[in-house]
Each structure stands twice: as structure tokens, then as C-alpha cells.
Amino acid sequence: MTTRTPLRVLFVAFSRSSLGHIARMRTAAQRFQLTGHQVAVAAHEEVRPLVERAGLPWIGIDEIGPAPAWRGMNDVAELRAFARTRLASPAYVETCLADELRVIDDFGPDIVVSDMRNTASVAAAMRGLPSVTCHNLRLFRHPMHAVLPEVLITLDQLGIAGAHTGKVLGDAMLVPDLALLDPLSDVPAETMGLVTSLVAEIRHIGALVPPELVEAPERGERAPLLNITLGGSGAGDADLLRVVAAARGLGVPMAVTLGAEGPGSDALAARVRAAAADAVVDIAGLRHDAVDLMARASAAVVHGGHTSMIEGLLSATPLVFVPHSAEQRGNAGRVSDLGLGVVVAPDDPAEAVAEKIRSMLAPADRSAHTVFADTLRAADGAQAMIEHVERAVALHRITRSGHAAQ
């Protein structure tokens, strides 16, 4: 599809506690760029290579470091207090807004699209721009049910006008999934009441399909390969070693992605090699061919974050989940119920972990994975996002010209 009027679209992503958000915005930006739009991706320096290696312009913004502790907090009061020191702290929110306003002023977008960067749409409103947010609904069960109210309080304390604060979820919230996997009904009623008071439209658009997977991967027999990717926050290091140790006797080569680069990842890589013993293992901090690797793998071990789960489902790759957070447990449960994956329990012994991995390396019905992949790909959320954004900008321009005429 070629648009008559190319837009300037700014993508803003939260990145340091999860690579999933930047991966989604990178995919969206690639698809927009292929359509003829001018794009830029604003994210932290650590993920700059992931953006630029995809052929996309990168703009640096500051970001808070990982804090895995939130995953274990189930008490709302405790989590809200924690959020006040992190994502809702006045210093962080003020820094985010300053960064986002700077980037908007420098790039001059027609619209802002953000993923878990809770102030980007507020900054867009402050500059009179339309905005769209990209959210997993399951995150509104935990931690957004506690984080969102605190962010709103902080914005008010900073003196941000209510008309701008009210855009914290954008003009529309696009859910990059099928309702089958991430239903509205899973969001608690009280939280949904807050969400719907802030955003005019919530729409399931389908998965954001990376350019590499727009066409179905080759359907030949896959060479044995176990893809192990458990995120980049540091929360999964123990699980990574546990899985590698359990899988080393299966006789299958392993491709392990640590999710980070640098001195700390070098030390973790050495521990992974030790856990693998004599097994063949390829270790990387970050991978620029992560989508291709997922499509080539016989099976993949993931935590259950949205992006790795969707890439696995799109690739018809059977999944082994080792979930930590409520979101990951919810994702794992849905996919397991569909017969497309299995879930490793915290108390599973090494033998049980190995057996679950083995069951996905040679699933009873591989055709079920292929059928679901084709169905998911057909929804093509990236194309739906492009069409929504083009329409939103057109309507914004009409509204603005109408006000100017008055």
C-alpha cells in the first residue's frame, strides 16, 4: 500500500526492564517505513543497535533502570508505594516529559505512538498532537492497575493541565493481539473504569507482524534447535541456567540470548557455558536476527512476555514457558490451554523441565501450530495500526482546521 501523503510518525518505547516494548515499536516503525512514512524511534542508548540495525533512525531518551522487585508485589498499596519511587516518581516523570517534548520539537511528528512510555501521549497533547498507545491488557491486572493512578497523581502534582493528563493513554489504545489471547474481560472492573475514563477508543488490532514474518516461513522440516530467550531485566538469570542445565542432555543444539551486552553479560555467558557442559550452545547478548532464529527453532523457551510469545506463535514454534510475572503467567496459561505450549512450574525438577522441553521439540500435532500461525498472521496488527494512524491524523487535521475557521 502506498499512501498519498507520507506522515512523520514518532515511536517512543520503554526499554530497560523489557525488550518486548522496543521490539514492538521497532516492528511497527519498520512496517510504517515500508509503507512510505517517515519514522523515528526514541528509546534508551542501550537498545540503539536494535533500532539502527533495523534501518531506522534512533533518537536518545533517558530511561529508568530495571527493578525486578515489582514482579513479586501483589499488595496494591505496596505496589503503589513502590511506583512512587520509580515509574511515578516526580523526578522520573518530569525527565520523561522533558525528553519527549524535546524529541517532538526536534522531529516534528504528525502523531506519536508509544509503548509503555507513560508520558509520551501527554507530551503529544501538550504540543497539540494526536497520539496512540500500544498496550497489553494483561498488564492492567498487574502492575498498571497500581502504576497508572500514581502516574496521574504525579502529573497533577507537577501542574500538568488536566486536558493533557487525560491523554495519558492516548486518543486510542491499540491492543496488539487477538481478543482470544488478551481479552478485555480479564481487566478488573475498577481498573477498566479508570481506563475507559481516559481513552476514547480501545481496539484489538492483532499482532504486530515483523516484516520477516509477513509471509509464512518455509514449512519444511526444521533442523533440531532450541531457542532460549528469557528477557533482559536480569530477573531470568537463574531460570536461564536452570533451563540450559535441564536441556543439555536432550542432544539438541541451543541458541541462548541473554538480553543484554557488556561485562555483566560476559559473566553470565560463562555460567551458561558451564551449565551446558558438553552440549552445543550458541550464546549472544542481543540478536539482530531474533525473529529469524525463532522461525528456525524446533521449540523455544520464553518467560511469556508478549513479544517473544507472539513471535513464537507467528513462527509456528512450540513454546515452553517459564513465567515470572502475572502477565507472563496469564500468557502462558492461554497458550497452554490452546495446546500450543507447556508451562514449567517453579518446583519442577530438572527431569520434568527436560521432559516438557522434549514434548515441544516433537509436538504431537505440529499442524495445529501452523494453523494458528496463519490465523494470527492474517490479522496483521501492524497494517491495522498504519490504517488507524493515517485516519487519526486526517481527522485531527480536519478538526484543527475547523477550529481555526471558527
N, C-alpha and C positions, 0 to 999 in steps of 0.2 A: 504493500500500500504506500503511495506517495502523497504526502499532504500538500495542499496548495500553498499554505503559509507555514513555514517552519517556525517552531516555537523555541524559546530558550527555557529549558527546564532544569531546575536545580534540585539535586537529590542530596539529602542530608541523613547520615546514618550514625547511630550509636554503635560503637565497635569494640570497646576494650574488654567487655565482660562476655561477649559472644560474637563470633564471626558471622553468625547467621544473618544479622541485620545488614551488615555491609555487603554480604554475598547477594542478598535480595536486591538491594539498591544498585549494585553493580549489574546484575542481570537486567533490571528494569532500564537502567541507563543505556546498556548495550542495545536493547530492543528499540528504545526511543531513537538512538543514534542511527540505527539501521533504517528506521522509518524516514529519516531526514531531519530530525530535530537536532538542535544544538544543546548539548548537555554538559554538566559539570557535577562531580561528586565531591561533597565536603565530608571529610572524615579525619580521624587522627592519623598522625605520621606513621604509626606502626602498620597501618594497612594500606599505605600509599602504594606499595608494589602490587597489591591485589587489584587496585584500581587502574594503575598505569599500564600494567601488563595486559589488561583487557582493552587497551586502546582508548582509555577515557581520560579526560582532563581531571586532575585531582586538585582540591583546594584544602589546605590545612585548617583544622579547628582543634581546640583543646578538648580533652575528654577525661573523665574521672577513671581511676584505675579499677581493676576487678575487686570485688568483695563477695566471695562465695558464701559468706555467712548468711545472707538473706534467704538462701535456699532452705535452710533448716528452721526458719522462723514461721510458726503457724499462728501465733498470737497476734491479732491485728494491732493492738496497742503497741506491742514490742516492735512490730514491723514498721509502724508509722513513726515511732521514735527513731528507729534506725534510718528511715528515709530522710528524716530531717537533718541527719548528718551527712547524707550522700546525695541522692538524686533531687531532693527537695531542699537542700541547704541553700540559703540565700547567696552564698559566695559562688556555688556551682551554677545556680540558675542565672545569676547576673552575668557570669562569664559566658555561659552558653548564649544568652541573648546578645551580648556584645559581639561575639564571634559570628553569630548568624546574621545580625544586621550588617556587619562588615562584609560578609560574603555576598549577601543580597545586593548591597550597594555596589560592590566591585563587579559582580557577574551580570546584574541587571536581568533577572529571570522574569518570565511571564507568569510562572507558577512555581511553587515549592512543594516537593514531595519528600516526606520524611518517614523514617522507620525507627521508632523508639527514641527519637531525639525530641523530648517532650516540650521543648520551647520553640522549635523551628516554625511551626504553624502560627505561633503567637508573634514571632518576629515578622513573618509574612504579613499578618494582619496589620502590624504596626507600619508596614510600608504600603498598605493598600493592595496587597496581592492575594489572589486565591491560593488555597493550599489543600493538600490531600495527605492524610496519614495512612500508613500501612501497618496493620496490627493483627497479631494472632488473638483471637477472642479468648483463648485459654489463659493468656497472661492476665486477663481481668479477673480470674479466680485467684491468682497469686503471681506476682506481687502488686499489680496495678490497682487492685481494689484498695490497697493502702497507700501506694505511692501517689496516685492521681489526686486524691483530696489534699495531700500535703503540698504538692506542686501548686495547686490552686491557691492555697493559703499563702505560700511564699510569694507568688506573683502579686497577690493583693498587698502583701506587706511591702513589696518593692515599689508599689504605687503604679503598677501597670493598669491601664484603663480596662474596665470590665468588658468593653466591646472587643478588646484584643485578647484578654484572658479567656473569654468564652470560645475562642478558636483553638484552644489547646489540642483538640482532636481534629482540627482542620474543618474545612467546609464539608468534607466527606471522609469517612473512614472505610478504606477498602481492605477486605479480608482476603489474603492471598491463598485461598483454599476452597475446597468444596464444603458445603454445609454438613455433609456426611462425616467429615473428619473434624470440623471445628464449628459445632452448632451454636447458634445464638442462645439456645435453651440451656447451655452449660454455664452461662454467666449468671451469677447470683442476682436476684431481683433488685436488691438495693443498689448494687453496682451498676446494673443496667439502667436503672432510673437516672443515675448521675450521668452515665454515658450519653443517653438519649437527650438529656437536657443540654448537652454541649455540642452535639453534632446533628446536622440536618439529615444526613444520609449514611446508612451502614449497608454495604453491599459485598456479598461474596462474589469475587471475580474469577476464582480458580487460581491454580498455582502459577507463579511466575516462571515460565519455562525458559531456561537458558538457551541461547542460540544453538548450542551444540545438540540440544535435545528437541528442537522444534520438529525435526524429522526423527522417526523412530530409529534407535541404534540397530546395527546389524543383528539379526536374530539367530546367527549361527551358535554352535556350542561354545561356551566360554571356557577359556583356559582356567585351571584352578587358581584362584587368587582371593585372599581375604583382605578386605579394605577395613582398617580400624581407624576411626576418626572420632575423637571424643571432645572436640571443642578446644578453646584456647584460654579459658579462665584460670586454669590450674586446679580446678575442682575435680578434674577427672584423672589426675596422675596415678592415683592408687588403682583405679579401675583399669587404666591402660595397662599397667604392669600385670594386674590380675588376669585380664583377657589374654594378653600375649603369652603368659605362662600356661594358661589353660589350653591355648590353641597350638602350642609348639609341637605337640605330638600328633597333630592331625595330618601331617605330610603335605600341607598347603602353604605356598609362599604367602607372606604377609606384607602389606603396604601400610605402614603406620604413619599417621600425620599427627604431629604434636600440637599444632595450633599456635605456635609461637616460635620466634627465632631469637638467637642471642646466647649469652653464657649460660643462662638457666636451662635453656632447651638442650644445650650440649650435654649438660649433666644428666638430664632426663633421657636423652638418646642413649647414653652409656648404660643406664639402668634398663632400658628396653632391650638392648642387645644382650645384656646378661640374662634377662627373663626369657628371651627367645632361645637361649642355649644354642643348639646346633641347627635350629630352623632357619630357613631363608627369610630374611627380613629387610625391607627397604624402608628407611626412616627419613622423614623430611619434616622441617619445622612448619613451613607453609607450602602448599602446592598450587601451582597455577593451572594444573590440569586436573583439578579435583573432580570436575564433572565427568571428564573422560574416564578417570580412574573408577568412579562409581559405576559407570556404564559397562566397564570391562570386568568388574569384580564378580566372582561367583556368589558372594554374600558380603554384607557389610555390618560392622559392629558400630553402633552410634549411641549417644546418650538419649536421643529423642528430641533434640531441638528441631524446630520446624524445617529449617533449610536442608539439613542433611537427610531428614526423613523424606521430604518431598523429592529431593534429588534421587534417593534410592527408589521411591515409588515410580518416578518418571522413567527410571532406567530399568524397571522390572527386576531390581536386585533385591533378593530376600534380606530382611533386616533382623538383626539381633540387638535388642535394646538393653542398655544398662542405665536406667534413668536415675536422676538425682532430684530434680525439682518437680513440683506439682504439674507444671506444663508438660514436662517430659514424660511423666507417668501417664498423663492423660493421652498424649500422642501415642505412646507405646500400647496402651490398652486398646485404643481404637484400631490400630493396625493389626494387633494380635487377634482381635475379635473378627477381623476380615480374613484371617488366615494368611496374612502376608508377612508375618514376623513372629518372633518369640521374645519373651521378656526374661532377663536374668534377675533373680531376686538377690537382695543383699547377702543372704545367708546361704546361697547356693555354693556347694563345694566345687572344687576345680573340675571334678569329673562331670558334674551336672552342667557347668558352663561349657565344657568341651562338647558335650552331647547336644546342647542347644545350638551351638555353632555348627556342628556337623549336620544337624537336621535342616539348617538353612542353606548349607553348601550343596545339598542334594534334596531339595524340597519334594514333597510327594506330588505336587501339581504345579509345575513351573508355568504352565499356560495361564493360571489364574493371575500371576504377577504381570504377565504380558497384557492380558485383557484390561486389568486395572490401569496399567501404564498408558495404554492407548486412550482410555476414557479420561484420565486426568490430563493428558496432553491436549486432548480435543477442546477442553475448556479454555486453555491458553489465557491465563490471567494477565500476562504482560500486554497482549493485544487489547484486552478489555480495559486495562489501565490507560493505554495510549488513547483509546477512543473516549474514555471518561475525561481525561485531562484536556484533550482537544475541545471537547464540548464545554467543559468548565471554563476554559479561557475565553471561548467565544461568548458564552453567556455573561461572563464578568465584563467583557468589553462592551456588550450591549447595555448592561446595567449602568456601567460607568458613564457611557455616552448619554444615556437617558437622564441621569442625574445632572450631568453638565448642561444639558439642554434646558433643564428647569432653572 
